[in-house]
Amino acid sequence: MKLSVKKTFSMLMLVFMLTIVLALPAFAAATNYQFLDANGNYSPHATAFTYDAVISGSTVTVHYDSAYVYGLKVYNAATGLYDTIPGTVSGSYIYFTFDVNDFDTNLPVKLGVNAGPHSGDLDLFIEWLL
């Protein structure tokens, strides 16, 4: 079987384009918030699994891949405790909706993750990039 250079090149370009299109979501992270670690430093590992938050007034909905994230607790300044936010699973994502009083202040959270030896509740802050 003899393939022309034109067909081979076209097929190679098609495979390359598909690879790029499929890989781009792996590099997507939220643009309107990010996670900071317990010391207030940017946390690239936690932020890598974020998608943009949907913000309507003071109500925020965030979602994550349910294969990696299973829970979210948000600090309640009025009680001094963390409130467990119920998650709703849809497809392969888990959604959490909660209220934010001040988008200028970093919000303490505990993110429940399935990440091998790092599984459990991670103490983080949400920094709003609005």
N, C-alpha and C positions, 0 to 999 in steps of 0.2 A: 504494500500500500504506500502510495507516494502522497505526502502532504505538501502543499505549497507553503512557502514562507509566509505569504499573506494570511493564510488560514491559521497557521501555527501562531503567528504573532497576535492575530485577533483573539484567538482562544486564550492565550497567555494574558492579554490585557483584560479580558472578561473575568478570568479567575482572580487577577490582581484587584480589580474593582470590587468584586464580591467580598474578597477578604477584607478590604478596607471598610466597606459598608457594614459588615458583620462585626468588625472589631471596634468601631467608633463608640457604641453604647458602653463598652467596657471602660472607656475613659471619661464617660460623662459623670459629672458630680453636680450637686446643687450649686446654683449661682446666687441664691438669696440667703443662704445660711451655711455655716460650717461648724464642725465640732472642734472644741478645744479640750485638751486633756485636763486632769485634775490640777495641774500647775499653770493652766492658762495658755499653754502652747498649742499651736495648730496640730491637729491629729489627722495626718493623711490617711491612716488605715481606716478610721471610723468614717471620715468624710468620703472616702472612695465609694461607699455604698449608698450615698444620699442621692435623692432626686429633689428638684425644686419643691419647696413648700407652697401649698395653696393658701393664701392669706386673704381673709375676708373680714375687715375690721380688726377685732382682737382675736378672732378664731383662726387657728392654724391647723392644716392637715398635712402631715408628712407621711411618706411611704417608703418602704424598703423591701428588698428581696426577702421573702419569708424563709428562704433557705439559710439565711445568715442572721436575721433579726427576728426575735420572738417576743420582745416586750419593751415597754417604755414606761419609765416612772419620771414624773416632773415634780420638781420642788415647789411646795406650796408655802410661801412666806408667811401666810396667816397662821398656819398650824405648826410650821417648822418641820414638817414631815414631807415625804415624797408620796404623791398621789399616783396610784397605778392607773395608767390610761388603757382602757379596753381597746384591743386591736381588732380590726375587721379584715379578714383574709378574702382577697378577691384574685383569682388566678394565682400567680406566683408572687403576689405582693401582699404586704400587711400594711394597713392604714391606721394611723393614730390621729385623733382630733382633740385639741385642747385649746384653752384660752391663754393668751399672753397679755400681761398687764403693761409691760414696758419693753419695747423692741430695742431700746438703747442700752439695756442691761443684759449681760450674759445670763442665760437661764440654766441653772444646774439640773442635770438629768442623769438617770441611770438607764443605759441602753443594754437590753438583754440580747447577747449575741451567741451564736453557735460558731465558734472559730477554733476548733481543736483545743489546744492547751489554754487558749485565751477565752474560753467560753465562760459565760456568767454575766453579771451586771457590771458594765464599765461605767465608772464615774467620769462624766463628761460635762461640758458646758456647751450650749448652743449659742453661737455668736451670730446675730442677725446682720446680714450684709445688705441692708435696705438703703 
